[in-house]
């Protein structure tokens, strides 16, 4: 699901354009972020963005990701 994010690079958004919130988990079905994470993304520090990225595989393993999720990203 995730690709390594180089330390020197700006951290990309995990958005893949599937923007539906899962009522059970509270995470977006496309990027697996919470509404608070999505809203704050543009003002988060690079370190905070990396922390969100590190949580995504755990969220995916919890069974909240839709079939066919890829690791492409879009803002």
C-alpha positions in Angstrom: 0.0 0.0 0.0 2.5 2.6 1.0 5.8 3.6 -0.6 8.7 4.9 1.4 8.8 8.6 1.6 12.3 10.1 1.3 13.2 12.2 4.3 14.2 15.2 2.2 11.1 15.1 -0.1 7.9 16.9 0.6 5.4 14.3 1.9 2.7 13.6 -0.7 -1.0 13.3 0.2 -2.2 9.7 0.3 -5.4 10.8 -1.5 -6.3 8.6 -4.4 -9.6 10.3 -5.3 -12.0 7.9 -3.6 -13.5 10.2 -1.1 -16.1 8.4 1.0 -16.0 8.2 4.8 -16.5 4.7 6.3 -19.1 5.2 9.1 -17.7 2.2 11.0 -14.0 3.2 11.1 -14.3 7.0 10.6 -11.6 6.8 7.9 -11.8 7.7 4.3 -12.3 4.6 2.2 -9.7 5.8 -0.3 -6.8 7.2 1.7 -7.6 5.8 5.2 -7.3 9.2 6.9 -9.7 10.7 9.4 -11.6 13.9 8.6 -9.4 15.7 11.0 -6.3 14.4 9.2 -7.6 15.3 5.8 -8.6 18.8 6.9 -5.3 19.5 8.6 -3.0 17.9 5.9 -2.0 21.2 4.2 -0.9 22.7 7.5 0.7 19.6 9.1 4.4 19.4 9.5 6.3 16.9 7.3 7.0 14.8 10.4 3.2 14.7 11.2 2.4 13.7 7.6 5.0 10.9 7.9 3.3 9.7 11.1 -0.1 9.5 9.3 1.6 7.6 6.4 3.0 5.1 9.0 -0.5 4.4 10.3 -2.0 3.7 7.0 -0.8 0.0 6.6 -2.3 -0.7 10.1 -5.6 0.8 9.1 -5.5 -1.2 5.9 -4.8 -4.4 7.8 -7.8 -3.7 10.0 -9.9 -4.2 6.8 -11.0 -0.7 6.0 -9.4 -0.3 2.6 -11.5 -1.0 -0.5 -10.4 -3.7 -2.9 -8.0 -2.5 -5.5 -6.4 0.3 -3.5 -3.2 1.4 -5.1 -0.4 3.6 -3.8 -0.9 6.5 -6.3 -1.5 9.8 -4.7 -3.3 13.0 -5.5 -3.8 16.2 -3.5 
